[in-house]
Amino acid sequence: MPRAIIRRWILLILIIYELSLASGGQITSAPGRDVWQRPEEVMDAMRAHTGSTVADVGAGEGWFSLRLARRVGTTGGVYAVDINPKMIDFIRKWAANEKLSQVDPVLGAEDDPHLPAGKLDAILVVDSYHEMRKYDAMMRSFRRALKAGGRLVIIDSDDNPYQPREVYIERHTIPQELVRDDTARNGFRFVERRPDIITHDDDVWTFLIFEKPAQTPK
């Protein structure tokens, strides 16, 4: 996508965000996202169910966190993680408005999502992994947070491999080959690649599922 279009889209998101704050914490989304994002399939891939403890890392305003909270119910838990304090405040506001006490907004860091060790059934990272410069530290944190057999689902904009990592950070993309290398290096087992998600503006997001094995490297 040309940079000018990206800048316009970012500006639009910021405008919508400010409007949503003014309107009392209502979550906004891109057109038709409930269709093209395939949230039910994504949550099924996480094996999220009533009573599950899960995390939405890079949660933004919490579009997936809200749906996960409804899926896991009051006996489950959703850690909604973001490094932007404004997003954390926003999530806290709508969670209170919706009376979803199972949502726990967490201010993460670039190298640590601040998740509890060995407590999570699944972690979801949507359109955010490409931004993580401390990717190995984050992967180690994900592995520590997951129970044995827990799932890590990463959905992000695909790209051609063999470029320097900085190129992908600038493009806001990440080749699936890099994601699979990062996960394997940090003790995850590749489970499967689901059909790509095609966004409303025709970007291609690779839908990858990984698992923390019962025995992992220390």
C-alpha positions in Angstrom: 0.0 0.0 0.0 1.5 3.5 -0.9 2.7 5.4 2.1 0.3 8.3 1.4 -2.7 6.0 1.7 -1.2 4.5 4.9 -0.8 8.0 6.4 -4.4 8.9 5.4 -5.7 5.7 7.0 -3.7 6.3 10.2 -5.2 9.8 10.4 -8.7 8.4 9.9 -8.1 5.9 12.7 -7.0 8.7 15.0 -10.0 10.8 14.2 -12.3 7.8 14.8 -10.5 7.1 18.0 -11.1 10.7 19.3 -14.7 10.5 18.3 -15.1 7.2 20.0 -13.7 8.7 23.3 -16.2 11.5 23.0 -19.1 9.1 22.4 -18.4 7.2 25.7 -16.0 4.4 24.7 -17.7 2.7 21.8 -15.4 0.5 19.9 -15.1 1.4 16.2 -13.9 -0.9 13.4 -13.1 -1.0 9.7 -16.0 -1.6 7.4 -17.4 -5.1 7.5 -14.7 -6.3 9.9 -17.1 -8.8 11.6 -17.1 -10.6 8.2 -13.6 -10.3 6.8 -11.8 -10.7 10.1 -13.5 -14.0 10.7 -13.5 -13.6 14.5 -15.3 -16.8 15.3 -12.8 -18.8 13.3 -9.9 -17.0 15.0 -11.3 -17.7 18.5 -11.9 -21.3 17.5 -8.2 -21.5 16.3 -7.2 -20.2 19.8 -9.5 -23.0 21.3 -11.0 -20.2 23.4 -14.1 -21.3 25.2 -16.1 -20.6 28.4 -13.6 -20.4 31.3 -10.5 -19.9 29.1 -7.8 -17.4 30.1 -6.5 -15.7 27.0 -4.6 -12.6 25.9 -5.0 -10.1 23.1 -1.6 -8.6 22.6 -1.4 -5.4 20.7 -5.1 -5.0 21.5 -5.5 -1.4 20.3 -9.0 -0.3 21.3 -9.9 -3.9 22.1 -12.0 -5.1 19.1 -10.9 -8.7 19.7 -10.7 -8.3 23.4 -14.5 -7.6 23.5 -15.3 -10.6 21.5 -13.0 -12.8 23.5 -14.6 -11.6 26.7 -18.0 -12.7 25.5 -16.6 -16.0 24.4 -14.8 -16.9 27.7 -17.5 -15.5 29.9 -17.3 -14.5 33.5 -15.5 -17.6 34.5 -12.7 -16.8 32.0 -10.3 -13.9 31.6 -9.0 -11.7 28.9 -5.7 -9.8 29.3 -6.0 -6.9 26.8 -2.4 -5.7 26.3 -1.1 -2.6 24.6 1.9 -0.3 25.0 -0.3 2.8 24.5 -1.7 4.1 27.8 -4.6 5.8 26.0 -5.7 2.5 24.5 -5.5 0.9 28.0 -7.7 3.7 29.4 -10.1 3.2 26.5 -10.4 -0.5 27.1 -10.9 0.0 30.8 -13.7 2.4 30.0 -15.7 0.2 27.6 -15.1 -2.9 29.8 -16.7 -1.0 32.7 -19.5 0.2 30.5 -20.2 -3.3 29.3 -19.8 -4.8 32.8 -17.1 -7.2 31.6 -15.1 -7.7 34.7 -13.2 -10.6 33.0 -11.3 -8.0 30.9 -8.0 -7.0 32.5 -6.3 -4.1 30.6 -2.5 -4.4 30.8 0.0 -1.8 29.9 2.8 -3.8 28.2 6.4 -2.9 27.3 8.3 -3.3 24.1 10.0 -6.4 25.4 7.4 -7.7 27.8 3.6 -8.0 27.6 3.5 -8.4 31.4 1.4 -11.5 31.4 1.3 -14.0 34.3 3.5 -17.1 34.0 1.9 -20.4 33.0 -1.7 -19.1 33.3 -2.8 -18.6 29.7 -4.6 -21.0 27.4 -4.0 -18.9 24.3 -2.5 -15.6 23.0 -3.7 -13.7 20.0 -1.5 -11.1 18.1 -3.4 -9.4 15.2 -1.7 -6.9 13.0 0.9 -6.1 15.7 3.7 -8.6 15.5 5.4 -6.6 12.7 5.8 -3.7 15.1 7.7 -5.7 17.8 11.4 -4.8 17.6 12.2 -6.9 20.7 10.6 -10.0 19.0 12.7 -12.7 20.7 12.0 -11.2 24.2 8.3 -11.1 23.3 8.3 -14.7 22.1 10.0 -15.8 25.3 7.4 -13.9 27.3 4.6 -15.5 25.3 6.1 -19.0 26.0 6.4 -18.3 29.7 2.8 -17.1 29.9 1.2 -20.0 28.1 0.3 -23.3 29.7 1.7 -26.5 28.1 -0.3 -27.0 24.9 -1.4 -23.4 24.9 -1.8 -21.7 21.5 -0.2 -18.6 20.0 -2.2 -17.2 17.0 -0.4 -14.6 14.9 -2.3 -12.8 12.1 -0.3 -10.2 10.2 0.4 -8.6 6.8 2.4 -10.9 4.7 5.4 -9.8 2.6 8.2 -11.2 0.5 11.1 -12.6 2.5 14.8 -11.9 2.5 14.7 -8.2 3.3 16.3 -6.6 6.4 14.0 -6.6 9.4 13.9 -2.8 9.4 12.3 -2.8 5.9 9.3 -4.7 7.3 8.9 -2.4 10.3 8.7 0.5 7.9 6.2 -1.3 5.6 4.1 -2.5 8.6 4.4 -6.1 7.2 6.1 -9.3 8.3 6.8 -12.4 6.1 5.4 -15.6 7.4 8.8 -17.2 7.1 10.2 -14.7 9.7 7.3 -15.4 12.0 7.8 -19.2 11.7 11.6 -18.7 12.3 11.0 -16.6 15.4 8.5 -19.0 16.9 10.6 -22.1 16.3 13.7 -20.4 17.7 11.8 -19.7 20.9 10.3 -23.1 21.5 7.0 -23.1 19.7 5.6 -25.8 17.4 4.0 -24.9 14.2 0.4 -26.2 14.0 -1.1 -24.9 10.8 -1.6 -22.0 8.4 -5.3 -21.2 7.9 -6.5 -19.5 4.7 -5.3 -16.0 4.5 -7.5 -13.2 5.8 -8.2 -10.6 3.1 -8.9 -7.2 4.7 -11.5 -4.7 3.5 -8.7 -2.8 1.6 -7.4 -6.1 0.0 -4.3 -6.5 2.2 -3.3 -10.1 2.8 -2.9 -11.2 6.4 -1.3 -14.6 7.1 -3.2 -16.6 9.7 -0.7 -18.8 11.6 -1.2 -21.1 14.6 1.5 -22.2 17.0 1.6 -24.3 20.2 3.7 -24.5 23.3 4.7 -28.1 23.5 4.4 -30.1 26.7 8.2 -30.0 26.9 9.9 -26.8 25.8 13.6 -25.6 25.9 14.6 -23.7 29.0 
